[in-house]
Amino acid sequence: MTMHREHGENRDRRPRADARDNRWDLQGAPGKPGPNGGPQDAEARNTAILRGTALLAALCVLLATPQPDALFAPMVSAYLFAASAAAMLWALIGRQRPFSPTLTRWDQAALLLAGSLFAGLFTDPEAARQAVESLRQAGEAAGGSSGAGAADQAAPAG
C-alpha cells in the first residue's frame, strides 16, 4: 500500500512552502499573534503589556521625584500623559487593533492616561504656581549675579 504524492504537495495536499514562505503556517511565530494562538500566548502578551505599563508608570514617578513637593503630582501627571502619547504613537506605528481580545498598546495608553488624570486630581494649582515662581526667582538670582559679574569683567575700563 503505497501512497503516491504529486511533486510539490505535502501530506495535507497543500503546496509546499520553502523556508522563506510562511503562508501556510497557521500557528504563527512564537510570541506573535496568530489565528490559532493559544491561551498561553495571549496570557504572555497581556503580562508583557501590563509589565511594560507598570515600568513606564514607575519611571514617570521616578522622574518626578526630584521636583518640589508642590510640583510632584503635576509632574507625574505630565510624564504619564507624555508616556500615554508615546504608547498611542507606538500602537499606530505597529498598526495594532484597538479592540483586540488581548491587551495592546492602546490599552497601555488608556491605562497611562487614566493614571495621568488620577495624578492630576492631587494637583494644587496655587501651590504649584508659587513653587514655579520661587524656582524662577532662584534661577534669576543665581543667573543674574554671575551674568552681571561676567559682563562687568568683559567690559573695557575706560
PyMOL commands that set and color helices and strands:
alter all, ss='L'
color gray80, all
select helices_A, chain A and resi 39-64+69-93+105-120+125-154
alter helices_A, ss='H'
color red, helices_A
deselect
rebuild
show_as cartoon
